[in-house]
Amino acid sequence: MVLWVWLGVLGGYGLGAVVTARTVFERGRACYLGAAAGETPGRRSMAEFERRERPHIEGVALFAGVLWVAVVPVLLLRRLVAGPGPVLAPAGPVGADPQAVRDRIDELERTLGMGAYEDHDPVNGP
């Protein structure tokens, strides 16, 4: 009887590990390929995934599978916390006026004595 309980516990743990590892792998692959967060799938190719990220994601999935007793609550909490996330306003144009940037660079070069304001030849010395 104790043997059957022991085998049942090991079997349940193994099943939980396999399901958790598979879920983590699928989520990692979908995230890499761009299928997550409403993006269109195929942003990156599957061949690129196989060459670059598969070993890394497999390692993370194996680790998550072995420690599934701790990982499953974290994944569930993450879904609860990140699910109704805040709605951010779309970002406006980023960057400053190119002329203002050039003027600021010119001012810094003048202050530091660099560039066109340098007094000596940097290759041959003063």
HUQUIUR-V67672 format. One record per backbone hydrogen bond with DSSP energy under -1.0 kcal/mol. NH is the residue of the N-H (numbers start at 1). CO is the residue of the C=O. E is the energy in kcal/mol with one decimal. If there is no record, write none. Layout:
# HUQUIUR-V67672
{{NH	CO	E} {NH	CO	E}}
This chain:
# HUQUIUR-V67672
{{5	1	-1.8} {6	2	-2.6} {7	3	-2.6} {8	4	-2.2} {9	5	-2.5} {10	6	-2.3} {11	7	-2.6} {12	8	-2.5} {13	9	-2.5} {14	10	-2.6} {15	11	-2.5} {16	12	-2.5} {17	13	-2.3} {18	14	-2.4} {19	15	-2.5} {20	16	-2.3} {21	17	-2.6} {22	18	-2.4} {23	19	-2.2} {24	20	-2.6} {25	21	-2.4} {26	22	-2.5} {27	23	-2.4} {28	24	-2.3} {29	25	-2.6} {30	26	-2.5} {31	27	-2.2} {32	28	-2.2} {33	29	-2.6} {35	30	-2.5} {39	36	-1.6} {43	33	-1.3} {49	45	-1.7} {50	46	-2.7} {51	47	-2.1} {52	48	-2.7} {53	49	-1.2} {54	49	-2.1} {57	53	-2.7} {58	54	-2.8} {59	55	-2.0} {60	56	-2.2} {61	57	-2.5} {62	58	-2.5} {63	59	-2.4} {64	60	-2.6} {65	61	-2.5} {66	62	-2.4} {67	63	-1.9} {68	65	-1.2} {70	67	-1.5} {71	67	-2.0} {72	68	-2.2} {75	71	-2.8} {76	72	-2.3} {77	73	-2.6} {78	74	-2.5} {79	75	-1.9} {80	76	-2.0} {81	77	-2.9} {82	78	-3.2} {83	79	-1.3} {85	82	-1.1} {101	97	-2.0} {102	98	-2.4} {103	99	-2.4} {104	100	-2.1} {105	101	-2.4} {106	102	-2.5} {107	103	-2.3} {108	104	-2.4} {109	105	-2.6} {110	106	-2.3} {111	107	-2.4} {112	108	-2.5} {113	109	-1.1} {114	109	-2.6} {117	114	-1.9} {118	115	-1.5} {125	121	-1.7}}
